């Protein structure tokens, strides 16, 4: 059984993700092998909110160069979690706005 802390790795803090908070959409980097049901349960457990739906996408690593050497950053998975209308907000993101 996976722990909620192993599924939700970190929040994604960008301009676009901060704008979506007004619509109760929160963005997280999640474990690559986690499915939508596991992600929803982990968010509910960690933050005490009600999840309406989860959208996921696999993000390809970007090409990076260091002098004459080049390689790719790691691939990762992103989840956009939408909360229900009556659900409370996630306090962690409230301090960032």
N, C-alpha and C positions, 0 to 999 in steps of 0.2 A: 504494500500500500504506500502510495506517495504522500508525503506531507505537503501541506499548503505552501510552506516556505520553499519547497523544492520545485513547485510548479510556477509560482509567481516569482520571477527573478529580480525585476526592478521596474520602477515606473519609467515611462518615456516622457521627457519634458521637452517639448518643442512648441513653437508658436501655434502650429496647427492643432496639436493635441490640447493645448491650453484653451483654445477657442471652442473646442468640442465639449469642454466641461460644462458650459452653460446648458447643453442639451443632455447632461448626465451621461456623457460618454468618456470613459477613462481608458488610457492606453498603457499597456504593460508589455515588457519583454518576458516571454514565458519559455518553459522547457520545450525543446523541439518535439518531444514525443508525447506531449500533453494534448488531449482532445478538448473539445468545447465544453463538455459536461464537467470534466475535471477542473477546467479553468473557472467555470461558473461557481462550483462548490468551493474552490480555494478562495476566491474573492469574497464570497459570502462568509466564509469562516474567518478570514483574516480581518475584514473590515466591518462585519456586522451589517451588511446591506442586502437588498434583494436584487438579483440580476434578472433582467428581462431577456437579453440575448447576448451572444458572443460572436464576433467576427474575427477570424484568424487569417494570417497570411505569412508565408515563408519569405524572408528577406535574404536575398543573395548577398554574399560578402563583396566588398568593394576592392578594386585594385589599388594597392598602395606601393609607393616606391620609396626606397631609402638608398640614395646614391645610385649605384649601378644594380642594386638588388631590387627585385619586385616580387610581390606576392599578394594574396588575397586575404582580407579579414574573414573571420568566421561567419558562416551562415547562421541566421537566428530566426526565431519565430516571434511575431508580434500579434497581440490580441487587443481588440477594441471591445470593451465591455460596456454595454448599455444597461443602466439601472432602471427600475420601474419608476413610475411617476410618484408613488407614495413613499419610495425609499429615501432614506437620509443620504446626504452626500458623504464622500470620503474625506475625513478631516485632514489627511496628509496634503491633499491638493488645495485645500482652502487657504493655507498659508502662502501658497505660491502665487495666487492671483493678485 
